[in-house]
Amino acid sequence: MSAFLEALRARLGEAGLLVGGELAAYETDWRKRYPGKALAVARPASTAEVAVVLQLCHGHRVAVVPQGGNTGLVGGSTPDDSGRQLVLSLSRMKQVRNIDTANASLTAEAGCVLADVQAAAASAGMLFPLSLAAEGSCTLGGNLATNAGGTQVLRYGNARELCLGLEVVTATGEVWQGLSGLRKDNTGYDLRDLFIGSEGTLGVITAATMKLYPAPKERLTALAACTSMDDAVALLRLARDRAGDALTGFEVMGRPALALVARELPQLTQPWAPAPWTVLLELSDAESAEHARTVFEGLLEAAVETGCVQDAAIAQNLQQAKAFWHLRESIPLAQAQAGLNIKHDIALPVSAIPGFVQEMDAALAAYLPGIEVIDFGHLGDGNLHYNVQAPAGVAPAAFLAAHEAPINAMVYDAVGRRGGSISAEHGIGRLKREELAARKDPTALALMRAVKQALDPLNLLNPGRLL
């Protein structure tokens, strides 16, 4: 391996290659479930340097683990413990190459932090709507590699729907220049969609052209208390009828989730004692502030009248709106502080969610009395984070070791019966690789393996992840 590392150093320079004791931050995932040992960390500063890295890896038969902000939750961006995998960090590639307001598009490199992409769009008077809790550290390339979702999928779609074109380096070090700003291009297979969501197993995304939108004239946020998940779904239906496309966020938080935040993060203010279900709604209006508030107030009044909402509070200023969102986004942090837990990032038809929650809550309570279900997520697009924590007094690590497999089976069986998915927005990585193999349609798996074999026959790109 010394010849390989020497060749890398010669092409990337000292700043472009990390070895030895400098690697710890790149070797452990955010949840600290998949610690590994890297051969080295390559930090190219350009697409040409990424191509050089992959050419050398192909020639020396070295496996590559692409890494963005390393904020993923499924173990997809850290090396194994062999000490023979190269981590390829795109963190130095963070240039916004172009903003085209007439075309409503932005081109940025893969290492750009998501919050910086949002800020670049805002500086041009536009909106880049992809938004998630890790936006201060996750990167655009990682968002695309995992087809990230977040809090505004209801209106704008996942990362896939926001992407117009890609620049990708292949397993052999060739560069595909697909940075098109076109909305229509009917010239064959959609290679862009092939790489989005592939988790670095087919190629390395180095840049992307993304859609922009007009900045809303008004953005209003509210919390609403519901007594059941059925009521939350009824509120969603009413909100869609009243607000249409202006409804950009619809998040649900179960009582145990907000109780956990109160316990672990007591400095955060909550507007009322946690209701059975608390919904966070956001409306973004392009017409006027007055129109937005009229629609929002009318919506909540109607919800109270029909009985699907027991109480509601509209944020009176930007600071309060941020506090409402911070409450929602603090649930994963509160869980991390409480210890290891069993995470489920599931997708279901919205109509099936109340039945799923009722069935699973009862089944888990019968399976292990005292178990705690931390249920929250993007109800507007059918995505729940249905997480399970140990009963009081039970060590989280021991709980995980003893109960993760049977609880996963219970949850995923119930999801499968309702035509859902075991991964809505987090991806597969290592965490769900065996579940995917067991539950995905065999024909679909065969097609996926055929694509992998065609584009990466030596299995050097993120091996052992996804497939």
C-alpha positions as CSV (number, residue, x, y, z in Angstrom):
1,M,0.0,0.0,0.0
2,S,3.0,2.3,0.4
3,A,3.3,2.8,-3.4
4,F,-0.4,3.7,-3.6
5,L,-0.2,6.2,-0.8
6,E,2.9,7.8,-2.2
7,A,1.2,8.2,-5.6
8,L,-1.8,9.8,-3.8
9,R,0.4,12.2,-1.9
10,A,2.2,13.1,-5.1
11,R,-1.0,14.0,-6.9
12,L,-3.0,15.6,-4.0
13,G,-0.3,17.2,-1.9
14,E,0.1,17.2,1.9
15,A,-3.3,18.9,2.4
16,G,-5.0,16.3,0.2
17,L,-4.0,13.2,2.1
18,L,-4.4,12.4,5.8
19,V,-2.8,9.3,7.5
20,G,-2.2,8.0,10.9
21,G,-3.6,9.7,14.0
22,E,-5.5,12.3,11.9
23,L,-8.3,10.0,10.9
24,A,-10.5,9.6,13.9
25,A,-13.2,12.1,12.9
26,Y,-13.7,10.2,9.6
27,E,-13.8,6.7,11.0
28,T,-16.9,6.8,13.2
29,D,-20.4,7.4,12.2
30,W,-22.7,9.9,13.8
31,R,-24.5,7.3,15.9
32,K,-21.2,5.7,16.8
33,R,-22.5,2.3,15.8
34,Y,-20.0,1.6,13.0
35,P,-16.5,2.6,14.1
36,G,-13.8,1.5,11.5
37,K,-10.2,1.9,10.6
38,A,-9.3,3.8,7.4
39,L,-6.2,3.2,5.3
40,A,-6.1,7.0,4.8
41,V,-8.3,9.9,4.0
42,A,-8.1,11.5,0.5
43,R,-9.3,15.1,0.4
44,P,-9.3,16.2,-3.3
45,A,-10.0,19.9,-4.0
46,S,-11.4,19.4,-7.5
47,T,-13.2,17.0,-9.8
48,A,-10.0,16.3,-11.6
49,E,-8.4,15.3,-8.3
50,V,-11.3,13.0,-7.5
51,A,-10.8,11.4,-10.9
52,V,-7.1,10.9,-10.1
53,V,-8.0,9.2,-6.8
54,L,-10.4,6.8,-8.4
55,Q,-8.0,6.0,-11.2
56,L,-5.3,5.1,-8.6
57,C,-7.8,3.1,-6.5
58,H,-8.9,1.2,-9.6
59,G,-5.3,0.5,-10.6
60,H,-4.2,-0.6,-7.1
61,R,-7.5,-2.4,-6.3
62,V,-8.3,-0.2,-3.3
63,A,-11.8,0.1,-2.0
64,V,-13.2,3.7,-1.6
65,V,-15.7,5.0,0.9
66,P,-17.1,8.3,-0.2
67,Q,-18.0,10.6,2.6
68,G,-19.8,14.0,2.9
69,G,-20.7,15.5,6.2
70,N,-20.7,12.0,7.8
71,T,-24.2,12.7,9.4
72,G,-25.9,9.6,8.0
73,L,-27.8,7.2,10.3
74,V,-27.3,3.9,8.5
75,G,-23.5,3.3,8.6
76,G,-23.0,4.1,4.9
77,S,-20.1,6.5,5.0
78,T,-17.4,5.1,7.3
79,P,-14.8,2.4,6.6
80,D,-14.9,-1.1,7.9
81,D,-12.3,-2.3,10.4
82,S,-9.9,-3.8,7.9
83,G,-7.7,-0.8,7.6
84,R,-7.6,-1.3,3.8
85,Q,-10.4,1.1,2.7
86,L,-9.7,4.7,1.6
87,V,-12.1,7.3,2.8
88,L,-12.8,9.9,0.1
89,S,-13.9,13.1,1.7
90,L,-15.4,15.8,-0.5
91,S,-15.1,18.5,2.2
92,R,-12.7,20.7,0.3
93,M,-15.0,20.9,-2.7
94,K,-17.4,23.6,-1.5
95,Q,-17.7,26.1,-4.3
96,V,-21.0,27.4,-5.5
97,R,-20.1,27.5,-9.2
98,N,-23.1,29.3,-10.6
99,I,-26.5,30.8,-9.8
100,D,-28.8,31.3,-12.7
101,T,-31.9,33.2,-11.5
102,A,-33.5,33.3,-15.0
103,N,-33.3,29.5,-15.1
104,A,-34.1,29.2,-11.4
105,S,-31.1,27.0,-10.8
106,L,-27.8,26.7,-8.8
107,T,-24.7,24.7,-9.5
108,A,-22.6,23.7,-6.5
109,E,-19.9,21.2,-5.6
110,A,-20.6,18.2,-3.6
111,G,-18.8,19.3,-0.5
112,C,-20.9,22.4,0.0
113,V,-22.7,22.3,3.4
114,L,-26.4,22.3,2.9
115,A,-26.9,25.5,4.9
116,D,-24.4,27.3,2.7
117,V,-26.3,26.3,-0.4
118,Q,-29.5,27.7,1.2
119,A,-27.7,30.9,2.0
120,A,-26.3,31.2,-1.5
121,A,-29.8,30.9,-3.0
122,A,-31.1,33.4,-0.5
123,S,-28.4,35.9,-1.4
124,A,-29.8,35.8,-4.9
125,G,-33.3,36.4,-3.7
126,M,-34.3,32.7,-4.3
127,L,-35.2,29.7,-2.2
128,F,-33.4,26.3,-2.1
129,P,-36.0,24.3,-0.1
130,L,-34.1,21.2,1.0
131,S,-34.0,21.4,4.8
132,L,-33.2,18.9,7.5
133,A,-31.9,18.9,11.1
134,A,-28.3,18.3,10.0
135,E,-28.2,21.1,7.4
136,G,-25.4,22.9,9.3
137,S,-23.0,19.9,8.7
138,C,-24.4,17.6,6.0
139,T,-23.3,18.2,2.4
140,L,-25.0,18.4,-0.9
141,G,-23.2,15.4,-2.3
142,G,-24.3,13.3,0.7
143,N,-27.9,14.6,0.4
144,L,-28.0,13.4,-3.2
145,A,-26.2,10.1,-2.6
146,T,-28.9,9.2,-0.1
147,N,-31.8,11.1,-1.7
148,A,-32.4,13.0,1.4
149,G,-35.8,14.2,2.4
150,G,-36.3,16.6,5.3
151,T,-39.1,18.9,6.3
152,Q,-40.3,20.4,3.0
153,V,-40.7,17.2,0.9
154,L,-44.5,17.7,1.1
155,R,-44.2,20.8,-1.2
156,Y,-40.9,20.5,-3.0
157,G,-40.0,16.8,-3.0
158,N,-36.9,14.8,-2.0
159,A,-33.3,15.7,-3.2
160,R,-34.1,13.7,-6.4
161,E,-37.0,16.0,-7.4
162,L,-34.8,19.1,-6.7
163,C,-31.9,17.9,-8.9
164,L,-31.6,18.9,-12.6
165,G,-28.1,17.5,-13.4
166,L,-25.0,15.9,-11.9
167,E,-21.3,15.7,-12.4
168,V,-20.0,12.2,-11.5
169,V,-16.7,10.4,-11.4
170,T,-17.0,6.7,-12.2
171,A,-15.2,3.7,-10.6
172,T,-12.5,3.9,-13.2
173,G,-11.9,7.6,-12.9
174,E,-13.9,8.9,-15.9
175,V,-15.9,12.1,-15.5
176,W,-19.5,12.3,-16.6
177,Q,-20.5,15.9,-17.2
178,G,-24.2,15.9,-16.7
179,L,-24.6,19.4,-15.2
180,S,-27.6,20.3,-17.2
181,G,-30.1,23.0,-16.1
182,L,-32.7,21.6,-18.4
183,R,-36.2,20.6,-17.2
184,K,-36.6,18.5,-20.3
185,D,-34.1,16.2,-21.9
186,N,-35.5,13.1,-23.5
187,T,-32.3,11.6,-24.9
188,G,-32.1,8.1,-23.3
189,Y,-31.7,6.6,-19.9
190,D,-31.8,9.0,-17.0
191,L,-28.3,8.6,-15.6
192,R,-28.9,11.4,-13.1
193,D,-31.6,9.4,-11.3
194,L,-29.3,6.3,-11.4
195,F,-26.7,8.0,-9.2
196,I,-29.1,9.8,-6.8
197,G,-29.8,7.5,-3.9
198,S,-27.1,5.0,-4.9
199,E,-25.1,5.7,-1.6
200,G,-21.8,6.0,-3.4
201,T,-21.9,2.5,-4.8
202,L,-22.1,3.4,-8.5
203,G,-20.0,6.6,-8.7
204,V,-18.9,9.7,-6.8
205,I,-21.1,12.8,-7.2
206,T,-18.8,15.9,-7.4
207,A,-21.3,18.6,-8.3
208,A,-24.9,19.2,-9.0
209,T,-27.3,21.6,-10.6
210,M,-30.3,22.1,-8.3
211,K,-33.7,23.8,-8.7
212,L,-34.4,27.1,-7.0
213,Y,-37.8,28.7,-6.2
214,P,-39.1,32.2,-5.5
215,A,-38.6,33.2,-2.0
216,P,-41.9,33.2,-0.1
217,K,-43.3,36.6,0.9
218,E,-44.5,35.1,4.2
219,R,-43.8,32.0,6.1
220,L,-46.1,31.1,9.0
221,T,-45.6,28.3,11.6
222,A,-48.0,26.8,14.1
223,L,-48.3,24.0,16.6
224,A,-51.6,22.1,17.0
225,A,-52.6,19.6,19.6
226,C,-54.4,16.4,18.5
227,T,-55.8,13.6,20.6
228,S,-55.2,10.8,18.1
229,M,-53.2,10.0,14.9
230,D,-56.6,9.9,13.1
231,D,-57.1,13.5,14.1
232,A,-53.7,14.4,12.8
233,V,-54.4,12.8,9.5
234,A,-57.8,14.7,9.4
235,L,-55.9,17.9,10.0
236,L,-53.6,17.1,7.1
237,R,-56.5,16.6,4.8
238,L,-58.1,19.9,5.9
239,A,-54.8,21.7,5.5
240,R,-54.4,20.4,2.0
241,D,-57.9,21.5,1.1
242,R,-57.5,25.0,2.6
243,A,-53.9,25.8,1.8
244,G,-53.0,23.7,-1.3
245,D,-49.3,24.1,-2.3
246,A,-48.8,26.8,0.3
247,L,-48.6,23.9,2.9
248,T,-44.8,23.3,3.0
249,G,-44.4,21.5,6.3
250,F,-46.5,19.0,8.3
251,E,-44.6,17.3,11.1
252,V,-46.1,15.1,13.8
253,M,-44.6,14.5,17.3
254,G,-45.9,11.9,19.7
255,R,-46.2,12.6,23.5
256,P,-43.2,10.4,24.4
257,A,-41.0,12.2,21.9
258,L,-41.7,15.7,23.4
259,A,-41.5,14.3,26.9
260,L,-38.1,13.0,26.0
261,V,-37.0,16.4,24.8
262,A,-38.4,17.9,28.1
263,R,-36.3,15.4,30.1
264,E,-33.1,15.6,28.1
265,L,-33.2,19.3,27.0
266,P,-35.2,21.1,29.8
267,Q,-34.0,24.5,28.5
268,L,-36.4,24.2,25.5
269,T,-39.8,25.8,26.0
270,Q,-42.8,23.8,25.1
271,P,-46.2,25.7,24.6
272,W,-48.2,23.2,26.6
273,A,-48.0,19.9,28.4
274,P,-47.3,17.3,25.6
275,A,-50.6,16.3,23.9
276,P,-51.0,12.8,22.6
277,W,-49.9,14.2,19.3
278,T,-48.5,17.6,18.4
279,V,-48.5,18.7,14.8
280,L,-46.1,21.4,13.4
281,L,-47.5,23.1,10.3
282,E,-45.8,25.6,8.0
283,L,-47.4,27.7,5.3
284,S,-45.2,29.5,2.8
285,D,-47.2,32.0,0.7
286,A,-46.1,33.7,-2.5
287,E,-49.0,36.1,-2.6
288,S,-48.9,38.3,0.5
289,A,-48.4,38.2,4.2
290,E,-52.0,39.2,4.8
291,H,-53.3,36.4,2.6
292,A,-51.1,33.8,4.3
293,R,-52.3,34.7,7.8
294,T,-56.0,34.8,6.7
295,V,-55.6,31.3,5.2
296,F,-53.8,30.0,8.3
297,E,-56.1,31.4,10.8
298,G,-59.1,30.1,8.9
299,L,-57.6,26.6,8.7
300,L,-56.9,26.4,12.4
301,E,-60.4,27.7,13.3
302,A,-62.0,25.1,11.1
303,A,-59.8,22.4,12.6
304,V,-60.9,23.3,16.1
305,E,-64.6,23.4,15.0
306,T,-64.4,20.0,13.4
307,G,-62.7,18.6,16.6
308,C,-59.5,17.3,15.0
309,V,-57.5,20.0,16.9
310,Q,-57.8,20.7,20.6
311,D,-55.5,23.7,20.9
312,A,-53.3,25.7,18.5
313,A,-50.6,28.4,18.6
314,I,-49.4,30.4,15.6
315,A,-45.8,31.7,16.0
316,Q,-46.0,35.5,16.4
317,N,-42.5,36.2,15.1
318,L,-39.5,34.6,13.4
319,Q,-37.9,33.8,16.8
320,Q,-40.9,31.9,18.0
321,A,-41.2,30.1,14.6
322,K,-37.6,29.0,14.9
323,A,-38.3,27.8,18.5
324,F,-41.2,25.6,17.2
325,W,-38.9,24.1,14.6
326,H,-36.1,23.7,17.1
327,L,-38.4,21.7,19.3
328,R,-39.1,19.3,16.4
329,E,-35.4,19.1,15.3
330,S,-34.2,18.4,18.9
331,I,-35.9,15.0,19.1
332,P,-33.0,13.2,17.5
333,L,-30.5,15.0,19.8
334,A,-32.5,14.1,22.8
335,Q,-32.5,10.5,21.7
336,A,-28.8,10.6,21.2
337,Q,-28.3,11.9,24.7
338,A,-30.6,9.2,26.1
339,G,-28.5,6.4,24.5
340,L,-28.6,3.9,21.7
341,N,-32.1,3.2,20.3
342,I,-33.7,1.1,17.6
343,K,-34.4,3.5,14.7
344,H,-37.0,3.0,12.0
345,D,-37.2,5.4,9.0
346,I,-40.4,4.0,7.4
347,A,-42.7,5.2,4.6
348,L,-46.4,4.3,4.5
349,P,-49.5,5.6,2.7
350,V,-50.8,8.4,4.9
351,S,-54.1,6.6,5.2
352,A,-52.4,3.5,6.7
353,I,-50.4,5.4,9.4
354,P,-53.1,5.5,12.2
355,G,-53.7,1.7,11.9
356,F,-49.9,1.0,11.9
357,V,-49.3,3.1,15.0
358,Q,-52.2,1.6,16.9
359,E,-51.1,-1.9,16.0
360,M,-47.4,-1.5,16.7
361,D,-47.8,0.5,20.0
362,A,-49.9,-2.3,21.4
363,A,-47.6,-5.1,20.0
364,L,-44.5,-3.5,21.5
365,A,-46.1,-2.9,24.9
366,A,-47.1,-6.5,25.0
367,Y,-43.6,-7.7,23.8
368,L,-41.7,-5.7,26.5
369,P,-43.6,-3.8,29.2
370,G,-42.2,-0.3,29.8
371,I,-40.7,0.0,26.3
372,E,-40.7,3.6,25.0
373,V,-41.8,4.4,21.5
374,I,-40.4,7.8,20.2
375,D,-42.7,8.4,17.2
376,F,-42.3,11.5,15.1
377,G,-41.7,12.6,11.5
378,H,-43.0,13.9,8.2
379,L,-46.6,12.9,8.3
380,G,-47.4,15.1,5.3
381,D,-45.4,12.7,3.0
382,G,-46.0,9.5,5.0
383,N,-42.6,9.2,6.6
384,L,-42.4,8.3,10.2
385,H,-39.3,7.9,12.4
386,Y,-40.7,5.2,14.6
387,N,-37.9,4.7,17.1
388,V,-37.9,2.4,20.1
389,Q,-36.0,3.0,23.4
390,A,-35.3,0.7,26.3
391,P,-37.5,0.7,29.4
392,A,-36.4,2.7,32.3
393,G,-33.4,1.1,34.1
394,V,-32.4,-1.1,31.1
395,A,-29.0,-0.3,29.6
396,P,-29.5,1.0,26.0
397,A,-26.6,-1.1,24.6
398,A,-27.9,-4.3,26.2
399,F,-31.5,-3.5,25.0
400,L,-30.2,-3.0,21.5
401,A,-28.3,-6.3,21.4
402,A,-31.2,-8.3,22.8
403,H,-34.1,-6.8,21.1
404,E,-33.2,-5.0,17.8
405,A,-33.7,-8.0,15.5
406,P,-37.2,-9.1,16.9
407,I,-38.4,-5.5,17.1
408,N,-37.2,-4.8,13.5
409,A,-39.1,-7.9,12.3
410,M,-42.3,-6.8,14.0
411,V,-42.1,-3.2,12.6
412,Y,-41.0,-4.2,9.1
413,D,-43.6,-7.0,8.8
414,A,-46.3,-4.5,9.7
415,V,-44.9,-2.0,7.2
416,G,-44.8,-4.6,4.5
417,R,-48.4,-5.7,5.1
418,R,-49.4,-2.1,4.4
419,G,-47.3,-1.7,1.2
420,G,-44.7,0.5,2.9
421,S,-41.0,0.9,2.7
422,I,-38.3,0.1,5.3
423,S,-36.4,3.2,4.3
424,A,-38.0,6.6,3.5
425,E,-35.1,9.0,3.5
426,H,-32.1,7.7,5.5
427,G,-30.9,5.0,3.0
428,I,-29.8,1.4,3.5
429,G,-26.0,1.6,4.3
430,R,-24.9,-1.3,6.5
431,L,-27.8,-1.0,9.0
432,K,-30.5,-2.3,6.6
433,R,-28.5,-4.2,4.1
434,E,-29.8,-7.7,5.2
435,E,-33.3,-6.4,5.6
436,L,-33.3,-5.1,2.0
437,A,-32.0,-8.4,0.7
438,A,-34.8,-10.3,2.5
439,R,-37.6,-7.9,1.8
440,K,-37.0,-6.2,-1.6
441,D,-38.6,-7.7,-4.7
442,P,-36.2,-10.3,-6.1
443,T,-36.4,-8.9,-9.6
444,A,-35.6,-5.5,-8.4
445,L,-32.6,-6.8,-6.4
446,A,-31.4,-8.6,-9.5
447,L,-31.6,-5.4,-11.6
448,M,-29.8,-3.4,-8.9
449,R,-27.0,-6.0,-8.8
450,A,-26.7,-6.0,-12.6
451,V,-26.3,-2.2,-12.5
452,K,-23.7,-2.4,-9.8
453,Q,-21.8,-5.1,-11.8
454,A,-21.9,-3.0,-14.9
455,L,-20.6,0.2,-13.3
456,D,-18.3,-1.2,-10.6
457,P,-17.3,-4.8,-11.6
458,L,-14.4,-4.8,-9.1
459,N,-16.8,-3.7,-6.2
460,L,-14.5,-0.9,-5.2
461,L,-17.1,1.8,-4.6
462,N,-18.5,1.6,-1.0
463,P,-18.5,-2.2,-0.9
464,G,-20.8,-3.8,1.6
465,R,-23.2,-1.0,1.7
466,L,-26.7,-1.1,0.2
467,L,-26.1,-4.5,-1.5
